[in-house]
Amino acid sequence: MKKTFMAHVTVFSSLAMGAVLAISHGAANAADAQKGKAAYVKHGCWQCHGFVGQGGIAGPKLAPEPIPLPAMSAFVRNSRGPMPPYMEAVLPNDDLADIHAYLQSIPKAADYKSIPLLNPK
Ligand code: HEC
């Protein structure tokens, strides 16, 4: 009796795991870094944040390791500070998700300790 119960639990949890994997996989596929790069340029984010989100005179650094998409979306839609807000009619949610994927795809700079020229003996 106990054994069958455990078997059911195992089957159920692997099904649940599968569903979670399927959902996160779908989300990862939906946002496209390549399209995001184009959207980042088209919407002019680069003018203040730099072409690879490195930050500029007007805007702070956005990449690598951008803030999570929900936080980014909340900021971009509702900014009341020096950055103009971007309404959905101007910057669709899909473009914003792609921009986030682009910023996420930007690699971190190498650790200076791994660069021989910066570590003279
Ligand atoms: C006119 C210059 C300008 C443009 C264009 C611009 N930004 Fe910004 N952005 C800023 C400034 C300035 C801040 C800091 C604002 C603040 O702290 O209130 C900022 C902040 C942000 C932040 C918050 C960063 C953080 O760590 O809190 C995000 C995310 C962001 N911008 C994304 C974007 C995206 C995406 C675009 C293009 C759709 C864009 N910005 C276009 C000037 C700009």
Residues whose N, C-alpha, C, O or C-beta is under 5 A from the ligand:
A	BS01	HEC	H43 G44 C45 Q47 C48 A58 G59 P60 K61 M72 F75 G81 P82 M83
